[in-house]
């Protein structure tokens, strides 16, 4: 009977150790995922900022083209451009 309880005790200890290893693995994976999420969000913010700058530059460029076209049409008459 003592042997039976010794075997059960050993199995319980093994299960506890395995549980601790699993908890540690989960924490490591959670930290890795959090770091990855943080990096992706930082890269995404950078891309959005770059897109915003590009859109503003392109909008400004087309505004200048439109103003030049109107100026040209006013000076030369007609709308052949």
N, C-alpha and C positions, 0 to 999 in steps of 0.2 A: 504494500500500500504506500509506503514511504517512497519507493521508486517511482510509482505512478505520479505522486505529487511533485517529485523532483523533475520529472519529464515535463509536466505541465508548467511548472515554474520556469524551466529553461525555455519552453516555447513562448511563454508570455514575455520573457525578457527579450527573446529574438524579435517578437512582434513589436515590442516597444522600440527597439533599436531601429527596425525597419521603418516604423512610423516617423521617428526623428529624422532619418535620412530623407524620407519622402517630403516631410515638412520643409527641410532645408532646401531640397531641390525645387519645391514649389516657390519658396521665397526667392531663390536665385532666378528662376524663370520670370517671376513677377517683376523683379528688379530689371532684368534684361528687357522685358517688354516695355516697361515704363521708360527706360533710357532710349529705346528704339522709337517709341512714340514721341518723346521729347525732341529727338533728332529730326524725325520726319516733320513735325510741326515747325521747327525752326527753318528747315529747308523750304517748306511750303510758304511760310511767311516771306522768305527771301524771294521766292518766285513770284508771289503775288505783288510784292513791292516792285520788282523788275518789270512785270507786266503793266503795272500802273504807270511807271515812268515811261515805258514805251508807248502806251496808249496816249498819254499826255503829249509826248513829242510828236506822234503821228497826227494827233488832232491839231496841234499848233502848226505843223507843216501844211495840212490841208487848209487851215484858216488863212495862212499866208498865201497859198496858191489862189484861193478864192478872192482874196483882196487884190492880188496882182491881176487876176483875170478881169475883175470889175474895173480896176484902174485902166487896164489896157483897152477894154471895151469903151470906157468913157472917153479916152483920148482918141481912139481910132474909129469909134462908131461901129455899130453892128455887133453881131454875136457869132462871128465866123470862127471863134476859137473854142 
